[in-house]
């Protein structure tokens, strides 16, 4: 390649600057400046003139074949990107005269193995050695006080780093992804570490932070998976967000007395952490702070603590006891969710609202104690605590949220306080050992399915009148005109042994019943009950709503009123003892799966029925269908494998004789039906 100046020499791949211009690189006696040109890949070595004091920005950028460069002693400045992506550069000797190294000066010099920063340099610029994957030996001069952002990011071969006393500032991501960094010695005068400064240093084994340190950024040591020994500085006042997140090896940490805040996710996913000593100065534990610390067995919350964040100890499966001190005024949702070995939980008196999912899925929780100052129990606060058999209801409790105690299958002793106003949807669903309930006069609302599948529930008492609200109706689409008693059907759905719902103010109940009878609306009162063998529904009822008799497994006969017009889906689903059924004249429709699984023998359907769902009698096809010729029921029987007999409906006096044979003993219940007749023993 030709030269533009005869004084410049290029010999065997060596570029020697003397004066003038060589291969498009412009320079003066003191400064080498940028001018990219073709042919740089042929240069393997560069010798700068002795009078050079500055290498300009990107002067040797992309010299991919350059292996060595000789820099004179008088050089003071290396500007931004001066040796950017010199991917073959193996060695460089920086003179003691050097005072400044710019950002990304040696960016992606992938074969650079060692560098010594002279004493005169005050700071190392951002991304200066980023991506120098072969760099193994770094010596930092005594005057360097600032390691800028990403200065050594991704130096994957760097095994050791000692920071001189002059270093006071470490920027964001400075040593991040230095996966071979096993030993690190901090400056005793360090005051600041930036965000994620040592993130993903997976070979780092121990750290000792100096007492001078005041500020630590987020995620400083995140995912340092071999970190075993940690000493925090006495000057720190907080543990930052994500500071040790994903450090899966260390098993103990002593947090110094001056710490007042543990940040969000500070120790999340520290699977081996067995014990942590929290100082008596601590005021706040952030969200997810100890989440998924599977081995954490003991945690003592100090009296100084004010707030526990959301999911702070979620999935800490080894914790056995939790005592939340009286100083705590705020607890986030799911704070102890899925702590599978907690046996006892105590909530201090300053907590007025039990947050959602607080102890949800704590399957070993046996006893929980809540202070009387609490006014609300949040959504699913104790859901799926399948070992919980005893819990006190605070004396000032106003509301119990939806699913609050769902699937607490051994919970059996509940006393509602006189202040209780609202019970949410499915609040006690599948609490199979509840047997008796008494609702206070203060009760204003019960959510749908609040006590569904409470298999042993036998008695429920209301101490005063209760009226279903518009909000509660809205939770059941299509039932905006639902009565109190019909709504209770859903509240106690599938509570198979429920015998009665009694109210102390019976006179008020009777007045309400007379009023409803005058309006001819046929109110349905009661909840699901499998112990009744015969049920007579009062005159005036027009619709049997969805699931109204579902799974009344002992129900043998039911007398329907002449006012009936519609039988909704699932109305008699699973009534396996039902043998005979007379549907009165005037009824118009029978809904989907209305009689599924019923072991019927005889069914009388009048000609007035014009609509029968295809699956209305699925699983109950062995009965004889009695209906007039030409009726919809006759066509239904021919289309399905049902035995058909043409006949008119039996007269009412025959039915009355049948009911009289069952005896006169009755059991009044303010449940979903007005009167219930039991067979004589």
HELIX and SHEET records of a PDB file:
HELIX    1   1 UNK A   40  UNK A   42  5                                   3    
HELIX    2   2 UNK A  470  UNK A  474  1                                   5    
HELIX    3   3 UNK A  484  UNK A  491  1                                   8    
HELIX    4   4 UNK A  506  UNK A  518  1                                  13    
HELIX    5   5 UNK A  632  UNK A  639  1                                   8    
HELIX    6   6 UNK A  652  UNK A  661  1                                  10    
SHEET    1   A 5 UNK A   9  UNK A  11  0                                        
SHEET    2   A 5 UNK A  14  UNK A  16 -1                                        
SHEET    3   A 5 UNK A  45  UNK A  47  1                                        
SHEET    4   A 5 UNK A  68  UNK A  70  1                                        
SHEET    5   A 5 UNK A  91  UNK A  92  1                                        
SHEET    1   B 4 UNK A  31  UNK A  32  0                                        
SHEET    2   B 4 UNK A  54  UNK A  55  1                                        
SHEET    3   B 4 UNK A  77  UNK A  78  1                                        
SHEET    4   B 4 UNK A 100  UNK A 101  1                                        
SHEET    1   C 2 UNK A 114  UNK A 116  0                                        
SHEET    2   C 2 UNK A 137  UNK A 139  1                                        
SHEET    1   D 5 UNK A 123  UNK A 124  0                                        
SHEET    2   D 5 UNK A 146  UNK A 147  1                                        
SHEET    3   D 5 UNK A 169  UNK A 170  1                                        
SHEET    4   D 5 UNK A 192  UNK A 193  1                                        
SHEET    5   D 5 UNK A 215  UNK A 216  1                                        
SHEET    1   E 2 UNK A 160  UNK A 162  0                                        
SHEET    2   E 2 UNK A 183  UNK A 185  1                                        
SHEET    1   F 2 UNK A 206  UNK A 208  0                                        
SHEET    2   F 2 UNK A 229  UNK A 231  1                                        
SHEET    1   G 5 UNK A 238  UNK A 239  0                                        
SHEET    2   G 5 UNK A 261  UNK A 262  1                                        
SHEET    3   G 5 UNK A 284  UNK A 285  1                                        
SHEET    4   G 5 UNK A 307  UNK A 308  1                                        
SHEET    5   G 5 UNK A 330  UNK A 331  1                                        
SHEET    1   H 2 UNK A 252  UNK A 254  0                                        
SHEET    2   H 2 UNK A 275  UNK A 277  1                                        
SHEET    1   I 4 UNK A 321  UNK A 323  0                                        
SHEET    2   I 4 UNK A 344  UNK A 347  1                                        
SHEET    3   I 4 UNK A 367  UNK A 370  1                                        
SHEET    4   I 4 UNK A 390  UNK A 391  1                                        
SHEET    1   J 5 UNK A 353  UNK A 354  0                                        
SHEET    2   J 5 UNK A 376  UNK A 377  1                                        
SHEET    3   J 5 UNK A 399  UNK A 400  1                                        
SHEET    4   J 5 UNK A 422  UNK A 423  1                                        
SHEET    5   J 5 UNK A 445  UNK A 446  1                                        
SHEET    1   K 3 UNK A 436  UNK A 439  0                                        
SHEET    2   K 3 UNK A 459  UNK A 462  1                                        
SHEET    3   K 3 UNK A 500  UNK A 503  1                                        
SHEET    1   L 4 UNK A 557  UNK A 559  0                                        
SHEET    2   L 4 UNK A 534  UNK A 536  1                                        
SHEET    3   L 4 UNK A 675  UNK A 677 -1                                        
SHEET    4   L 4 UNK A 666  UNK A 668 -1                                        
SHEET    1   M 4 UNK A 543  UNK A 544  0                                        
SHEET    2   M 4 UNK A 566  UNK A 567  1                                        
SHEET    3   M 4 UNK A 589  UNK A 590  1                                        
SHEET    4   M 4 UNK A 611  UNK A 612  1                                        
SHEET    1   N 4 UNK A 580  UNK A 582  0                                        
SHEET    2   N 4 UNK A 602  UNK A 604  1                                        
SHEET    3   N 4 UNK A 624  UNK A 627  1                                        
SHEET    4   N 4 UNK A 643  UNK A 646  1                                        
END                                                                             
